[in-house]
Amino acid sequence: MISFYCDIYSKTDAYGKSTSTIVQLLAGTKNIPTLPEINLKLIKACNGGQENFREIADVIKTDPSLTLKVMDIYYSCYHKGFKKVSNLENALKIIGIDTVNILISSGSASSIFEEIINVRKFNLKMFWKHSLKCAYLAEIISKDIPNQSPEDAFMAGLLHDIGRLVLFSSFPNIYGKLPEKINHSDIISREQKILGIDHCYIGSKLIEGWHYYPFMADALLYHHHPLEKIAVALPMVKILFLANLLAEEVISDQEAVFDTAKTLLGFSQDKLEKYIMNADAMLNAAIESIGIDDSASGPVQAAGSAKNDARTILAGEVRDRSLAAYALQNIAGAKEKESVLHILRQGFKILFEKSNVFFFLYNKAENALIGNCQNEDDYSALINGLRIPMESDTSIIVACLSNKVPIHSFAQQKISELSIMDSQLIHFAGNDGILCLPMIARDEIIGTIVLGVGKAEASFISKQTTLLNSYLRQCSLILSEWNKKEVSSKLPQSLQPGSEAVLSRKIIHEINNPLSVIKNYLTVLDMKMADRDMEFDEIRIVKDEISRIAKMLRKFSAPPEKANRFLKEPVNVNTLLIDISKLMSGSLGDGAGIKIRLDNDASLPDIITEKDNLKQVFINLIKNSIEAMPGGGNILIRTSCLPNQKPDNGRGGSQILKNGVRINIIDEGPGIPEEIMKTLFNEFVSSKEGHEGLGLSIVKSIIVKLGGSIKCENLKDNGASFIIDLPLKADA
């Protein structure tokens, strides 16, 4: 983010502010504090065991500091690959939970240690309340003004004073000398006098750096300007100006504020009072939900001695996270999985003083948990390799995974209620009971950790929520990565084309198709240019194809979880097929007497799917049809609506497509030999000499991922017909 501003601004900007000052202030954004109560609420949301983005977003969007950090990360790191984000939840899905956890750690440290560094005179709680109330008011007001975005208005209100927090974090000793309460019209001049810069300017520059919010940046820049200038400004500026006045804890001159509202937006006093009442109700609900003590709103103070003081609790949370990380500090040096498990066991000894630790790791092929024990006793050999089927839901070892929560054997009313397997493990552990801890990484089942415990120990460990969740999460992620390594190491390197060879050939095959199309098509364009007869639509098609290649290359080089991610969007199948038919007719088909004819159903609805993958399917199938007719012929592509059909996806399923679309691609070639038809969509199966037999296997895998089905039929006279059924919304 800092380097971005260094590139944009030279020695001074349009307002005469120096680059060095701007860079220094923007560097301070990473240290701006958050209320401890909000950090605690966020930690609980992130420790829920699942990536609940909505719950996390609901917490973050109440806080100016966290909102700024999330949006800043999104737009400084990801904006080149994505459009303007519609809301905070979608931004979180892109940057990921791991990034949020880093923000929690840094923000928590700032909240805990701020008093040690400086005796600061800044009312963070009052700042937070004013910012959030302003956000609620801006959102409410915007709904009564045409063509305004309530989401943008909310964010403008939330961040309108973020420049104050940046100035305070960067220059605490200087900015802290300003009085807590400054007249609305005086604050800019007071800031400029002591610092040579003001919070409105800093806030606007932060938003301006995101590129997508010019009106919001202006609103932040002008929200303390004189009324006569605001009166001729655009609506967003007026909305924020008024919301800021109404959000004051005590409105000193109500009549003047009501007159301002009437001048700017024509609002009556009754309407304004209703706005304020609604905003106060929303603010009080947020205070109660987060658990903020609203009785003490004085300047930031050192942590008190109260038992439930938020800063003290937050310090404990940060300590637990640090301890969990410390216990795993040697994990990077592990060379094999047994060493990893040994380090994880040592972690339980360090953190919870437990040495009776068994792992039951999930084996997907067997759909069972397999025991692993390294204790030096007679029972270890019995536990190693012990198999517990996932269907054994009476066992608490399996039940803790199903419920995604720790379960101990003392929770059962009677010892007879335990399964025989659980009772045996208690005996093996040499304790009165067992505590079962689920390991799940991003919805992937890793396994169960079983601790031999007494009743008091089980209760004590279960209550250490943050430490336990932090350690379990890290154990799960570490073992998940090792599982991927094991799968990769077991892949064959030779013999019948191995997976690595298959992947390479797929890459060559899939890149060769669009490259050959583009090469031939550019030749056609070159001739048209000579005749001054260029068609710009054809240029667009070529550019689309080049973009598809770039995406394809990125997918092949990306990690599996990213490479397999589908970006769904509305797609008009008819329009897509028109573009592809132009592309193929103008390149592969012209010299061979091939004619592509479209019979599109005009009533075909748009479908929600992955456009580039669907395009890849159509190009492969049309190319196959062309190659099946070396002497020339016709290709018919027909689309139709598909209500209430049962797709044959080759998996014996009976899923019903209540609504969907059907695409038929029909050629006049010799058809598919019967001996090949049965395995047509398998890898390395082809009716064409000199072909790898990969194209149709790729087609099938894409269609299945998109929730559809594909089949091939030979026609009575000659030719083959490929039939694709797709749902209105892909499941991928």
N, C-alpha and C positions, 0 to 999 in steps of 0.2 A: 504493500500500500504506500509506504514512504517513497520508494523508488518511483512509483507511478507519478506522484506529485512532483518529484524532482525533474522528471522528464517534461511535465506539462508547463511548469512555471519557470521562467528565467530569473533574473535578479529581482524583479518586482512584478506584481500582477496588475490588473486594470485598476485596482484600488490603491496601488502604491505600497502594498504590504510586501515585506521582504521574504524571499524564498526560505531563508534560514529560519525565520520565525515560524512560518507555516509548517515546515518540516518538524521543528521542535515540538510544536503543539500537536500535530498529528501523531507524533511518536508517543504522546501522552495518552492516546485513546486506549492503549492496551492495559493501562493501569487504573482506569476509572473504576470506582468502587460500586458494589451492589450491596443492598441491605442483606445482612446475614440471614434474615427470615426467608428472603426470596431464594438465596442459595440453598438453604435447607430444603425448601419446597421442591426445588429443581433436582436436588440429589435424590429425594424420594421418588420423583417421577422417573428419573433415569435408572433407579435401582429396582424398578418394577418387574424385571425379568423379561420384558418384551420391549421392543422399540415402539413405544406408544408416542408417536410424533405429535398427535393432537394434544395430549395432556402436557407434554413438554412445551409445545408452542404456546398453550394457554398460560403457562407460568412465565415464559420469556417475554411475551408481548405486554406484560404488565410493568416491565422494567426498561427504562431508557438505555441503560448501560449495556445490558445483555442484547437488546434488540439491535443496537448499533453494531455490536461486535459480530452478531450472526449475519446481518445484512452486509456488513463490510467484508467479511470473509467470502460470502457468496459472490458479491459483485467484483471483488478484487481478484479472486481466484477462479471463478467459474463463469463470469458473465460472457466470455467470448464464445462459450459453447452453448449458452442457454439464453432465452429471451428474458424479458422482465418477469420476475417471479410474482405470481398472483397473490400469494400470502406467505406468512412466516413459516407455516407448516411445510409448504413445498420447498422452501429454502433449506429447512432442516433435513428433509429427505435427500437433498443433494449433498450437503456438507457432511452428514452422517453423525451418529451418536458419539463416536469417538472424539470428534471435534468439540462437541458440546461438553464432554467430560473434561477436556483440556480447559475450556472456558470456565467451568466450575472450579477447577483446581486453582487457576490463576486468580479468579475473582474472589474465591474463599480466602486465599492467602492475603489478598489486599484488605479484605474486610476484617481479618483477624489481627493483622499486624500494623494497621494504619496508625493506631495510637502510640505505638512504640517509636515510630519515625517522627511524628510531629504532633504537637498539641493543636489540633485543627479546629478552627471555628467555622464549621460548615454544617448546616442542618440537613443532613442527607435524607432523613425521613420526611421533612417538610418538602424538600425538593422533589422526592418521589411522589408524594401525594398531589402536589401541584401539577406535575407532569402528567400523571395518569388521569387526573380530573380534566385537564386541558384536552387530553386525547379523547375522553368520553364526550366532552362538549363539542369538539370539532367534528366527531363522527355523527353526533345527533344533528348538529346544524347542517352538515353537508347533505343529509337526507331530505332536507326541505329546499334544496337548491338544485335546479336541473343540471344534468350532465356532470355531476361531481362524484368522485369515488370515495365512499365512506372509509374504505380500507386505507387509501392514501391520506385522507384527512385525519384518521386516527393516528397514523404513524407520524404525521407532521406535528400533531399535538403532543405526542409522547416525546418526540425528539426536539421540540422547539427550543428548549433551554440546555440541550446537551453540550453546547459550547461552554456553558458555565462550569459544567463538571470537568471538561477537558482543561479549561484554564486553571481551575482549582487543583487538579491533579498535577499539572505541569509546573505551576508556580504557587504552591500552597502557602508559603510564608507571605507572599505579596497579596495574592487574591483573598487570603483569609482576613486581611485588614479591612476589607469592605464591610459595611454594616449588613446585618442579616436582611433587613428590610430597606429597600431602596425604591424611591418613586419610579413608577413605570417609565416615565419620560427621561429620568436622570441616569439610569443604569448604564446606557451606552457611553455617555460622556465620562462617567466615573471610571469605567473599564479602560477606555482609550487613554485617559489621563495617566493611569498607573502602569498600563501595559502596552499602550500604543496599538491595541487591537481589541475587538469586542466579541462577545459570545455569539452574536447573530451571524457575524461574518464566518467564524470558525464552523458553526453548525451548517451553514449553507454550503461551505466548501466540502464538508464531509459528504453531504447528500449529492452534491454536484459530481463527485467522483464516481457515483454509481451510474451516471449517464442517463438513467431512465426516469428521473423525477425532477425535471426543470422547474415546474410550478411549485413543487414542495420546497426545493432549494430557495426559490424566491420568497416563499412564505416565511421561511426561517430567517432569511436575510432582513426582511422588512417588518417583522412583527413588533418592533418598538419604534417605528417611524411615526411622524406626526399624522394625525387623523386626515388632514386635507390631502396628503399624498396617498394614503390607503384608500380613500374614497374613489379614486380613479384607477385602482389596481384591479387585477383579475380576481375571480371569486375565491380561489384558494388562499390568497393573501388576506382577504377580508375575513374569511372563516377563521383562520388562525389568530388574527389580530383580536377578534371578538372573543374567541374561546379563551385566550390568554387573560383577557380582562375579567371574564366571568369566573375563571378558575381561582382567583385570589381567595385566600382563606377568609379575609374580611374585605368587602368592597367598600372603600371609604366614601366614595361619592356615587351612590347608586343611580341617582338621577342622570348624572353625566354619562354613565355606562349605558343606561337605557336609551338616552338620546343618540349615543354612538351607534347602537344596534339599529335604531330606526333609520339613521343616516346611511349606514352601509348596506343594510339588507332589508329594510322596511319592516323589521320585526317589532311586535308590540311588547309591552312590559309583561303581560300575562304569559305570552309564549316564552319569554326569557326565563321567567320564574319557573315555568314547567321544565325547561331545559336544565336549569340548575338543580332542581329537585331530583330529576332522573339521574343526572350525573353523580350527585351525592349518594344516591341509593346504590349505584353501580360501584362507586369508590368504596363505600362501607362494606359491600359484599366482597370485594377484592381483599380488603384489609382483614376481614373475618376468615376468608378462605386461606389466605397465606399465613395467618396467625401472627400478624404484626400487633405489638403492644402499642396502641394508639394513645395511651395515657401519658407517655413520655415523648415529647416532640422537641426536646431541647437540642443544642448542638451535639455533634458526635462526641461520645464520651468513652472512656476506657471501660472494658468489660466489668460489670458489677459482680457482686457475690451471690446474686439470686440463683437458685438451683437450676432454673430453666432458662437462664439468660441465653438469648439466641447466639451471641458470639461465642460463648463457652461451648454450647452444643456444636456449633459449626467447627470449632477448633478440634473437638473430638472426632467429628466426621473426617476432617482433613488428616488427622493423626492416623485414623484407621486405614484410609486410602494409602497413606505413605507406608504404613506397616505392611500392607498387602504387597505393595511393590517391592519393599525391602526383602520380604521373604522369598521373592522370585529373582533376586538379583543375579544368581548364577545360572539362570536358565539358558542364556545365550551360548554358554559353553557346552551344553549337552549335545552329544554326538549321536545318541540313539534314544529310542522311546523309553526304554527301561530307566535310563539316566534321568529323563524328564520326570517320570513317575516318582523316582526316588527324591528329586528336588521338591516336587509337590507334596510328598509325604513329610519331608523335613519342614516345609512351610507350616503344616498343621502342628508340628511339634513346637515350632517357634511361636506361633500365634495363639494356639489353644492348649499347648502342653499335652497333646495327644499323640501317642505312638502307634496305637492299634488302628491302623488305617488300611482299608481295603478298597480297591477300585473295581468296579464292574463296568467295563467299557462296551459300548453298543457296537454290535456287529450287524451291519445292514443286510448282508447276504443271508444270515441266519435269523434275522429279526429277533435277536436275543442279546442279553447282557452276559459278557464273559468275564469271569473273575480273574483278578490279578493281585497277588499279595507277595511282599518281599520280606515279611517278618521271619526272623530266624527261630521258628518253632515247628512243632510237628503238624500244625494245622495248615501251614502255608501251602503245602503240596495239595491239600484237599480243596483249598479255595482256588488255586491257580487252575484255570480252564473250566471252572464250574460254570454251567450254562443255565441262565434263568430266562425262559421265553418271555417276550413282551406281553404275551396273552395272559401271563400269570398276574392279573390285576389284584389278587388277594395279597400279594407280597408288597410290603411297604417300600421295598427297593424299586419296584416298578411304579407303584402309586405316586411316589414323590416326583417322578418324571411326568406322569400324566397330569398331575396337579400343579407342577412347576413350583413347588414349595418344599422346604425341609420337613421331614416327618420322623418322629422318634417312636420307638416301640412302646413307650410309657403312655402314649396317647390312647392306646387300646384299653378298654375297661377291664378286660381280663386277659391273662397271658394265653388262655386257650383260644382267644380270638386271633392270635398271630398265626400265620401260615407255618407249616412244618419247616420250610426253608428258612424263614426268619428266625425261628426258635433255634435252629441249628447254628446259624451265624452268630447269634447271641452267645451260644455255648463256645463256639470257636474263638470269639473275641475275648472271652474270659471276663466279661463285665455283666452288669445286671440288665443291660439293654443295648440297643444300637440307635444311632442317629443317621438317617439317610439324607444325603444332600444331592439335589439334582444338578447336573452339568448340561447346560443348553447354550449353544452359541448361535445367535441369529436364527433361531427356530430350528437349528440342527441338533438332534439328540447326540450328546457325547457319551453320557453314561451316568452312573451314580457313585458317589463316594460314601463309604460306610465307615462310621467311627464307632468303636466300642466305648460306651459311656455308662456312667451311673445316672440316676434320675436327676440329681441336682446339676450334674455337668450338662446333661441334655438341655435343661431349661436355661442354664447360663449361656451356653454357646448359641442357642437359638435366638436369644434376645440381643446378641451382638450383630444386629441386622446389617449395618454398613460394612463392618469388617468382613463378615461372612459373605455378603453379596459381592463385595469387591474382589475377594479372593476367589470365590467360585467363578465369577465372570472371567477373571484372568486365567484360571485353570482351564476353563472351557475353551477359551480362544486359543490357548497354547496347544491343547490336544487336538483342536480342530485343524490347526495348521499342520501338525504332525500327521494327522490322518490323510491330509492331501498329499504330503510328501510320500507317505507309504504307498498310496494308490499310484502316484507317478512313478515310483521306483519299481513297481511290479509290472509296468507296461512292457510288453515284448518289444525288443529292439529290431528283431529280424523276423524270420519265418514268413508265413502268409502275411502280406504287407502289414507290418505292425502299425500301432496307433500313431506313432510319430510319422511314419511314411504316409499313412492315410491323411493325416492333417496336412502334411506338405502338399500332397496331391490335390487335396480339396482347395487349398490356397491357390495353387497353380490353375486349377480348373476354373474356379470362380473369378479369378482376376483375368484370365485369358478371354472369357466371354465378352465382358464389357470393353476390354482393350481392343479386341478385334473388331467389335462393332464400331467403336469410335474411330479407329484407323480407316475403315472403309467409308464411314459416313463423312469424315472430314474430306476425303477425296471427292465425294459428291458435292459437298459445300464449296470446295475449291473451284469446281467447274461452274457452279452457279454464280460464284463471285465474278468469274471471268465474263459471264453474260449479264452482269449487273442485276441478278435476279435472286438475291439472297433473301431467305425467309427467317425472320427473327425467332419464330417459334421453334425452328430447328436448332438454332443456337441454344435456346433454353433447354431443349431436350439433351443436347450434348453436355451442357454444363451440369445438368442433373445427374447424368451418368458418371461424369468425372467425380462429382461429390459422393456418389454411391461407392466408387472405388476407394476414396479416401476413408469413408466410414468403415468399409469392409476391412481395410488394412488395420485400422485402429482396433476393430473387434478381434482380429486374429492375434494381435500383439497384447491385448488386454488380459488381465486375470480372468479366470473362468466366471466368477460371480458378476463381473462387469461385461464380459463378452456375451453372456447369455441374457443380459438385460434387454428387454424390449421396450422401446419408446413408442407408446401407442398414440394414435392421432386419428381424426376423422379422415377417411379415404373414400373418394368416389371411384369405384372400380371401373366404371365406364370411361372416365377421363384418363385413368391410368392406362387402360388398354389402348385407347386412341394414341396416346404418346408412344407406347411401346410398338404399336403397329407401324407408326411413322418411322420410328428408329430402325426396326427390322426391315421394313420394305425398302427403305432408302439405303440399306447397306448389304445385309446378307442375301436378300431375296432378288434384287434387281437383275442380276446377270444370269439367273437360273430359271427364269420364267415362273417365279413364285408370286402368287397373288394372295394377299391377306384381306379377308372380308369380315367386317364386324356386323353382328346382329344384336345390338344392345337394347335391353329393356329400359326405356326412358324413365320408368317409375322406380328403378332400382335405388334403394336408400343408401346413404353413406354408411360405411361400417367403421367401427373403432378397431384399428389393427396397426400392425407395424408396416409402414409403407414400403421401405426399402427391401425388407424380406419378401413381401408379396411380389414386388417387382422382380426380384431375383427368381422367384418361382415361375412367373409368366415368361420371362426371357429364356429360361432353361427349356420350358416346354415348347415354346414356339421355335426355338433353335433346333430342338430335336425333330419337330415336324418338318422343318426345312431340310434337315439332313436326311430325313427318310424319303425325300422326293428329289433325288439328284437330277432327274429329267424334267423337273418342273411340276407344278400342280397348284391346287387351291388349299388354303387354310381358312376354315370358318371358326370364328370366335363368337360364342353366343353367351349372353348373360340373362339371368332371370331371377325373379324373387323365389325364395324357398321357405314356405311356411310349413311348420310341423313335420319336419323330416328327421329320420333317424340316421345319423352318419355312420358309415362303416369305416372305422378308423384302424381296422386291422388288429384291434385289441379286444374284440369281443364285447365291447361296451354297448350299452343301450341308452346312452345320453340322447335326450330329445332337443333338437334345435327348434325352438318355438318360432323363431324368425331367422332368416339368413339369406344368403345369396348363393347362386350356383353359376359356375363358369365352365363352359364346354369348349375345349380346344380340339378341333376335328381336322385331320389331314387326309390326303388321298394316297398315302404310301402303302406298302405291302402289309402293314399290320405287324403285330407282335407274335412271334412264334409261341405256340402253346407251352413248350417246355420252359420258356423264359418267363411267361406271364405270371406263373405262381410266385416267383422270387424277383419280380421286376424292380421292386423298390429296395432291394438289398444292395449293400455295397459290392462293387466288383462284378455286378451283373449287367451285361449289355448285349444288345442284338447287333451292334455296329462294330465292325472290325477295326482294331486300333484304338478303341475308346476304353477308358478306365472303368466305366460303369459306376461313376460317382454322382452324376448329375441328378438322377431320379431319387437316390437315397437322400440327398440334400433337400430336394423338393419335399419329399415325404416328411422329413424331420421338421421342416419349417411349418408345413401345414398343420401337423399335429400340435406343435407348440402354439399355433394361433387358434387352437380349439376346433379345427376343421377336419375334413377327411378328403382323401383323393383315391380314385380308382381308375383303372384303364379297361376299356372294352374294345374288342375288334369289331368292325362293322361287317355287315353281311357280304357286301361286294368286295370292297377293299378299303384300307385306311384304318386308323385307330382314333379313338375318342377318349381324351382325358377329362374326367369329371371332377371338379373341385367344389366342395360345399364349405362355406364359411359362415360363422355366426355373425350377428350384428355387432357383437363386442367380443374381442379376443380375450381369452383367459390368461394369456402369457404374462 
